[in-house]
Amino acid sequence: MIRTMCSECGSPVVVIEHSAPETRCLQYGLFAGEVELPKPKLEMFASRMCVWEKKVGEDVRERD
């Protein structure tokens, strides 16, 4: 697994899995309200999300 971090604040930006290097896991929270991003296709750990969190959408796959 390769993790990229912001050189200014150290926040995680992207995760690249060794088994699927063509797929990128972008940390959307870093860009909220700053740029227009494509709609997510996969939501991880949604079954354990906090009650105040909004669901991404019905057509988004969930992966635990």
N, C-alpha and C positions, 0 to 999 in steps of 0.2 A: 504494500500500500504506500502510495506517495501522497503526502499532505503538503499543500502550499499554504504559506502564511503571509499576511500583510507585513511588508517590511517596515511600516511605520508604527502599527499598534500590536502586531503579533496575532491578530485574530485569524482563525482558520478561514481559508477562502475556497479551496477546491480539494477534493479527495479523489484520487485515481486508484482504482483497484488493480492489482497486478493481473488478476484473472480476466479482466475486461478493460484494458487500457483505452479503448475507444469511448468508454462511458465516463462522464465526469459528474461528480456530485458537488454541485455549487451550493454554498451556504447563502441562501436567498436573504436571510435576515440582514446581512451586511449592506444590501443594496436597496432595502425597502424605502420607497419614496424618493430615491435618487435617480434611478433609471427605469425604463420600461423593459421588463424581462419577459421571456416566453413563459407560457403557462406550464406548471410542473406536470410531469407524467407519472411520478411515483412519490408517494408519501410514506415515510417510514415511521413506525411505532405509533400510528394514529389511534390504535385501540387503547393506548395508554396516555393519550394527550390530556393535558389539564383542562378542566371544565371551561375555563375562560378562553381557550384557544379556538379559533375558527377552523372549520374543516375546509380543506383546499377545494374540494369539489367532488361530486358524485362519480364523475368519469375518470378520476385519478385512482390508479391502482394502489393498494396498500401492501406494504411488505414489512413483516416483523422480523 
